[in-house]
Amino acid sequence: MKPLGSDQTAIQYLRYKFLGEEPLKDFIGLRPDTLCNYKCVSCKQVKGSCKTSEKEFQDILAEHGRQRVICSISGGEPLLTNEHFLRVLQHTRLCSTLGLYPTLFSNCHDLDGRKVEMLLEAGLKRLTTAFYGPDAASHDKWRGVPGSFVAQYRALKLICEKKRESRQEFELIVSMVFFRQNFRQLSEMIQMLGDIFGDEIDRLDFFPIKEYADLYLSEEDVDYFKGELLPRLLVQLHSYGFDVAGRKLQEILEGNPEDGVYGILPECCYSSHTSLYVSGHERLIYPCGYMSDYAERHPESAVVLGKVGEKLDLSKLKTLPMPICQSLCGPVVKGHNRRAQRAVEIMQAMPDLEQVLRLPSYENQLVLRLRREYIAMRDEKAFYRK
């Protein structure tokens, strides 16, 4: 099973625009709380405990979930305690029952083999973890906790072992977080991950820090990155089979480094029409996780769709994207928006758009057409897989 992609985002946006129908979701983010065991340099989350009940989370999934919708569970650290783990397990099982595509973002610090087995048995489809350096000295420094590198390294080996043993569909993503102080170590990080986990990682990813000016790459940094570092990294990534990661890295380096902008956001945020992000400790629903993070520092200007248990106000989406979205929104989401924009352009060129949109077979026809015309990375493998 593959998760829904940018073609479905375009379909739902056009139904909303031309037919006035509430767009169906292709992404649901759950952040029950912001409690965490790490003190990452890239995180300024305000710590808060969950104030949303399990019944309310279940109601949201039941109302907005559908086949192949991504449900992303994050934090804080979603596996912080045994209580947290059991909550993730419950959400994962519910997603599997509803036909959703459950995914998890975790630092995996206390993850053991039995817990991995239980998550896979519950139907977890994807796990993403992040590294901040190629060794304990650098990684622990930026994670803010001694022993974090050893813990994540050990957990990653366990995940790979259980992934080989399991017959469940499962995707492992390892993200490399980079910023002004560590980006020159990217080659060492790639080598460490490629040499030890290269055949086990389904997708190697890059995550640039964009929210805090003291972590932005400077204009000189970007010039060095593009002129000297990037060509070497592309060769290195190709040697491990991570060619898609190379294309992602090139995309990140677009934009204005002085503003922390590493990608280009289209004029319309299509993704916000088909996504929602539940902040359990605030009991608020945002259009995306980036907006939830932004709201902690700028509540007066953040876009909130509504409160948990209330009807969502989609009219708020007319204010998106905000200028700040250029630095908040990650390159993956920007790429998703660009593909959705291309799909909108294709569909708007078709005659009798309203009639076509009502045909139940149209979605299948569109998937085939878009696959052939512009989604080059959507092949027989998982989306964005190497």
C-alpha positions as CSV (number, residue, x, y, z in Angstrom):
1,M,0.0,0.0,0.0
2,K,1.3,3.4,-0.9
3,P,0.2,6.6,0.9
4,L,-1.8,9.3,-1.0
5,G,0.2,11.8,-2.8
6,S,0.1,15.2,-4.6
7,D,-2.4,14.0,-7.2
8,Q,-5.0,13.5,-4.5
9,T,-4.1,16.9,-3.0
10,A,-4.8,18.5,-6.4
11,I,-8.1,16.7,-6.8
12,Q,-9.4,17.7,-3.4
13,Y,-8.3,21.3,-3.8
14,L,-10.2,21.6,-7.1
15,R,-13.3,20.0,-5.6
16,Y,-13.2,22.6,-2.8
17,K,-12.6,25.5,-5.2
18,F,-15.0,24.6,-8.0
19,L,-17.6,22.5,-6.3
20,G,-17.6,24.0,-2.8
21,E,-17.1,20.5,-1.3
22,E,-15.0,20.1,1.9
23,P,-11.7,18.6,0.8
24,L,-10.9,15.1,2.0
25,K,-7.6,14.8,3.9
26,D,-4.5,13.1,2.7
27,F,-2.5,13.9,5.9
28,I,-3.4,13.9,9.6
29,G,-0.7,14.8,12.1
30,L,-1.1,13.8,15.8
31,R,1.0,15.5,18.4
32,P,-0.5,14.4,21.8
33,D,2.1,16.4,23.8
34,T,5.5,18.1,23.6
35,L,7.3,16.3,26.4
36,C,10.7,15.1,25.4
37,N,13.9,13.5,26.8
38,Y,16.2,15.5,24.4
39,K,17.2,19.2,24.2
40,C,17.9,19.5,20.5
41,V,19.4,22.8,19.3
42,S,16.8,23.0,16.6
43,C,13.8,22.7,18.9
44,K,12.2,25.5,20.9
45,Q,8.9,23.7,21.7
46,V,7.1,24.7,24.9
47,K,6.7,21.6,27.0
48,G,3.0,20.6,27.6
49,S,1.1,17.5,28.7
50,C,-1.7,16.0,26.7
51,K,-5.2,17.4,27.3
52,T,-7.0,15.6,24.5
53,S,-8.7,12.3,25.3
54,E,-8.2,9.1,23.4
55,K,-11.8,9.2,22.4
56,E,-11.3,12.6,20.8
57,F,-8.2,11.4,18.9
58,Q,-10.2,8.4,17.7
59,D,-13.1,10.6,16.6
60,I,-10.7,12.8,14.6
61,L,-9.2,9.7,12.8
62,A,-12.6,8.2,12.2
63,E,-14.0,11.5,10.8
64,H,-11.1,12.5,8.6
65,G,-9.4,9.2,7.9
66,R,-9.7,7.2,4.7
67,Q,-7.8,4.6,2.8
68,R,-4.0,5.4,2.4
69,V,-4.2,8.7,4.4
70,I,-0.9,9.3,6.2
71,C,-1.3,9.6,9.9
72,S,1.9,11.0,11.4
73,I,2.5,10.5,15.1
74,S,5.1,12.8,16.7
75,G,5.9,14.9,19.7
76,G,7.9,15.9,21.8
77,E,9.1,12.3,21.9
78,P,6.1,10.1,21.2
79,L,7.8,7.0,22.8
80,L,9.0,8.9,25.9
81,T,7.5,6.5,28.5
82,N,5.6,3.2,28.6
83,E,2.4,5.2,28.7
84,H,3.4,7.1,25.6
85,F,4.4,3.9,23.8
86,L,1.0,2.3,24.6
87,R,-0.8,5.4,23.2
88,V,1.3,5.2,20.0
89,L,0.5,1.5,19.8
90,Q,-3.3,2.2,20.2
91,H,-3.2,5.0,17.5
92,T,-1.3,2.7,15.1
93,R,-3.7,-0.1,15.5
94,L,-6.7,2.2,15.0
95,C,-5.1,3.6,11.8
96,S,-4.5,0.1,10.5
97,T,-8.1,-0.8,11.2
98,L,-9.3,2.3,9.3
99,G,-7.0,1.6,6.4
100,L,-4.7,4.7,7.1
101,Y,-1.0,4.8,6.6
102,P,0.5,5.2,10.2
103,T,3.9,6.7,10.5
104,L,6.1,7.7,13.5
105,F,8.7,10.3,14.2
106,S,10.9,9.3,17.1
107,N,14.4,9.7,18.5
108,C,14.1,6.0,19.4
109,H,16.3,6.5,22.5
110,D,14.6,3.7,24.6
111,L,13.3,1.6,21.8
112,D,14.0,-2.1,22.3
113,G,13.4,-5.2,20.1
114,R,10.1,-6.2,21.6
115,K,8.7,-2.7,21.2
116,V,9.8,-2.7,17.5
117,E,8.0,-6.0,17.0
118,M,4.8,-4.7,18.6
119,L,4.8,-1.6,16.4
120,L,5.3,-3.6,13.3
121,E,2.6,-6.1,14.4
122,A,0.2,-3.1,15.0
123,G,0.8,-2.0,11.4
124,L,3.3,0.8,11.5
125,K,4.2,1.6,7.9
126,R,7.1,4.1,8.4
127,L,9.5,5.3,11.0
128,T,11.7,8.3,10.8
129,T,14.6,9.1,13.0
130,A,17.2,11.9,12.8
131,F,21.0,12.2,13.2
132,Y,22.7,15.5,14.0
133,G,26.3,14.3,13.6
134,P,28.4,11.3,12.5
135,D,29.7,10.5,16.0
136,A,28.9,10.8,19.7
137,A,30.8,14.0,20.2
138,S,28.9,16.0,17.6
139,H,25.5,14.2,17.7
140,D,25.3,14.4,21.5
141,K,26.3,18.0,21.5
142,W,23.5,19.1,19.2
143,R,20.9,16.6,20.7
144,G,21.8,18.0,24.2
145,V,22.0,14.6,25.9
146,P,25.1,12.5,26.5
147,G,24.7,9.0,25.2
148,S,22.1,9.9,22.6
149,F,24.2,8.8,19.6
150,V,24.9,5.4,21.1
151,A,21.2,5.0,22.0
152,Q,20.0,5.9,18.5
153,Y,22.7,3.8,16.8
154,R,21.7,0.8,18.9
155,A,18.0,1.4,18.2
156,L,18.6,1.7,14.5
157,K,20.4,-1.6,14.4
158,L,17.5,-3.2,16.2
159,I,14.9,-1.7,13.8
160,C,16.9,-3.0,10.8
161,E,17.1,-6.5,12.4
162,K,13.4,-6.6,13.1
163,K,12.6,-5.2,9.7
164,R,14.4,-8.0,8.0
165,E,12.6,-10.6,10.1
166,S,9.1,-9.1,9.6
167,R,6.9,-9.7,6.7
168,Q,5.1,-6.5,7.3
169,E,5.3,-3.6,4.8
170,F,7.6,-1.1,6.5
171,E,9.7,1.9,5.5
172,L,12.7,3.2,7.4
173,I,13.7,6.9,6.9
174,V,16.8,8.4,8.4
175,S,17.0,12.2,8.3
176,M,20.2,14.2,8.6
177,V,19.5,17.5,10.3
178,F,21.9,20.3,9.2
179,F,22.5,23.9,10.0
180,R,25.3,26.4,10.0
181,Q,27.4,24.7,12.7
182,N,27.3,21.1,11.4
183,F,26.7,21.1,7.6
184,R,30.4,20.5,6.9
185,Q,30.0,17.1,8.6
186,L,27.4,15.9,6.1
187,S,29.9,13.8,4.2
188,E,30.9,12.0,7.4
189,M,27.3,11.5,8.3
190,I,26.5,10.0,4.9
191,Q,29.5,7.7,5.1
192,M,28.5,6.5,8.6
193,L,24.9,5.8,7.6
194,G,25.8,4.4,4.1
195,D,28.5,2.0,5.3
196,I,26.5,0.6,8.2
197,F,22.9,0.9,7.2
198,G,22.9,1.6,3.5
199,D,21.0,-1.5,2.4
200,E,18.5,-1.2,5.2
201,I,17.5,2.5,4.8
202,D,14.6,3.0,2.4
203,R,15.1,6.7,2.2
204,L,17.9,9.0,3.3
205,D,16.6,12.5,3.9
206,F,18.0,16.0,4.7
207,F,16.3,18.4,7.0
208,P,17.7,22.0,7.1
209,I,17.0,24.2,10.1
210,K,15.0,27.2,8.9
211,E,13.3,28.7,11.9
212,Y,16.1,30.3,13.9
213,A,18.4,32.9,12.4
214,D,21.5,31.8,14.4
215,L,21.3,28.4,12.7
216,Y,20.7,29.5,9.1
217,L,23.3,28.9,6.6
218,S,24.9,32.2,5.7
219,E,25.2,33.4,2.1
220,E,28.9,32.4,2.2
221,D,28.0,29.0,3.6
222,V,25.5,28.4,0.7
223,D,28.1,29.5,-1.9
224,Y,30.6,27.0,-0.4
225,F,27.9,24.3,-0.2
226,K,26.8,24.7,-3.8
227,G,30.3,25.3,-5.3
228,E,32.5,22.8,-3.4
229,L,30.5,20.6,-1.0
230,L,27.5,19.6,-3.1
231,P,29.3,18.1,-6.1
232,R,31.2,15.8,-3.7
233,L,28.1,14.9,-1.8
234,L,26.2,14.0,-5.0
235,V,28.9,11.6,-6.0
236,Q,29.0,10.1,-2.5
237,L,25.2,9.7,-2.4
238,H,25.2,8.0,-5.8
239,S,27.8,5.5,-4.6
240,Y,25.4,4.4,-1.9
241,G,22.4,4.4,-4.1
242,F,20.8,7.5,-2.5
243,D,20.2,9.4,-5.7
244,V,16.8,10.7,-4.6
245,A,18.5,12.2,-1.6
246,G,20.9,14.0,-3.9
247,R,18.0,15.6,-5.8
248,K,16.4,16.6,-2.5
249,L,19.6,18.3,-1.4
250,Q,19.7,20.2,-4.6
251,E,16.2,21.4,-4.1
252,I,16.9,22.5,-0.5
253,L,19.6,24.8,-1.8
254,E,17.2,26.9,-3.8
255,G,16.0,30.2,-2.4
256,N,17.3,33.1,-0.3
257,P,19.7,31.9,2.5
258,E,19.5,35.3,4.3
259,D,15.9,34.6,5.1
260,G,16.5,30.9,5.9
261,V,14.6,30.0,2.7
262,Y,15.9,26.7,1.2
263,G,13.1,26.1,-1.2
264,I,10.4,27.9,-3.2
265,L,6.7,27.8,-2.0
266,P,4.0,28.2,-4.7
267,E,1.5,31.1,-4.3
268,C,-1.2,28.7,-3.1
269,C,-0.6,26.2,-0.3
270,Y,-2.5,23.2,-1.7
271,S,-1.3,21.0,1.1
272,S,-3.1,23.0,3.8
273,H,-6.5,22.1,2.2
274,T,-5.9,18.4,2.6
275,S,-4.1,18.2,5.9
276,L,-4.7,18.9,9.6
277,Y,-2.5,18.8,12.6
278,V,-3.8,18.0,16.1
279,S,-2.0,19.6,19.0
280,G,-3.1,17.5,21.9
281,H,-1.7,19.6,24.7
282,E,-3.4,22.8,23.3
283,R,-6.6,21.1,22.1
284,L,-6.2,23.0,18.8
285,I,-6.1,21.9,15.2
286,Y,-3.7,23.6,12.8
287,P,-3.4,23.1,9.0
288,C,0.2,21.7,9.5
289,G,2.9,21.0,12.0
290,Y,4.9,24.0,10.9
291,M,2.1,26.3,11.8
292,S,1.7,24.6,15.2
293,D,5.4,25.3,15.9
294,Y,5.0,28.9,14.7
295,A,2.0,29.4,17.0
296,E,4.0,28.7,20.1
297,R,6.0,31.9,19.4
298,H,3.5,34.0,17.5
299,P,0.0,32.9,18.6
300,E,-1.6,36.2,17.5
301,S,-0.8,35.6,13.8
302,A,-0.9,31.8,13.6
303,V,-3.6,30.1,11.5
304,V,-5.8,27.9,13.6
305,L,-8.6,25.8,12.0
306,G,-10.5,25.2,15.2
307,K,-10.6,23.5,18.5
308,V,-10.7,19.7,19.1
309,G,-14.4,18.7,19.0
310,E,-15.5,21.7,16.9
311,K,-16.1,22.1,13.2
312,L,-13.1,23.2,11.3
313,D,-13.1,26.7,9.7
314,L,-11.6,26.2,6.3
315,S,-12.0,29.9,5.4
316,K,-8.8,30.5,7.5
317,L,-6.9,28.8,4.7
318,K,-7.3,31.9,2.5
319,T,-4.5,33.6,4.5
320,L,-2.0,30.8,3.5
321,P,0.7,30.8,2.6
322,M,1.9,33.6,5.1
323,P,5.2,35.3,4.4
324,I,6.7,33.2,7.3
325,C,5.7,30.0,5.5
326,Q,8.7,30.5,3.2
327,S,11.0,29.7,6.0
328,L,8.8,27.3,8.0
329,C,7.7,25.0,5.3
330,G,10.1,22.1,4.5
331,P,11.4,21.3,1.1
332,V,9.4,18.0,0.9
333,V,6.2,19.9,1.4
334,K,7.2,22.5,-1.1
335,G,7.9,19.8,-3.6
336,H,4.5,18.3,-2.8
337,N,2.9,21.7,-3.5
338,R,4.8,22.1,-6.8
339,R,3.5,18.7,-8.0
340,A,0.0,19.5,-6.8
341,Q,0.2,22.8,-8.7
342,R,1.2,21.0,-11.8
343,A,-1.7,18.6,-11.4
344,V,-4.0,21.6,-11.0
345,E,-2.7,23.1,-14.2
346,I,-3.3,19.8,-16.1
347,M,-6.8,19.5,-14.8
348,Q,-7.8,23.1,-15.3
349,A,-6.8,22.7,-19.0
350,M,-9.4,19.9,-19.3
351,P,-12.9,20.7,-20.6
352,D,-16.0,20.4,-18.4
353,L,-14.0,20.3,-15.2
354,E,-16.9,20.2,-12.8
355,Q,-18.5,17.2,-14.6
356,V,-15.1,15.4,-14.7
357,L,-14.5,15.9,-11.1
358,R,-17.8,14.1,-10.2
359,L,-16.8,11.0,-12.1
360,P,-15.8,8.3,-9.6
361,S,-13.3,6.8,-12.2
362,Y,-11.6,10.1,-12.7
363,E,-9.2,9.7,-9.8
364,N,-7.8,6.5,-11.2
365,Q,-7.4,8.0,-14.7
366,L,-5.7,11.1,-13.2
367,V,-3.2,8.9,-11.3
368,L,-2.2,7.2,-14.5
369,R,-1.9,10.4,-16.4
370,L,0.1,12.2,-13.8
371,R,2.3,9.2,-13.3
372,R,3.2,9.3,-17.0
373,E,3.5,13.1,-17.4
374,Y,5.2,14.5,-14.4
375,I,5.6,12.4,-11.2
376,A,9.0,11.0,-12.2
377,M,9.8,9.6,-8.7
378,R,6.4,7.8,-8.3
379,D,7.4,4.3,-9.7
380,E,6.9,0.8,-8.5
381,K,8.8,1.5,-5.3
382,A,7.7,3.4,-2.3
383,F,7.4,7.2,-2.7
384,Y,10.9,8.9,-2.5
385,R,12.6,5.5,-1.9
386,K,16.1,5.4,-3.1
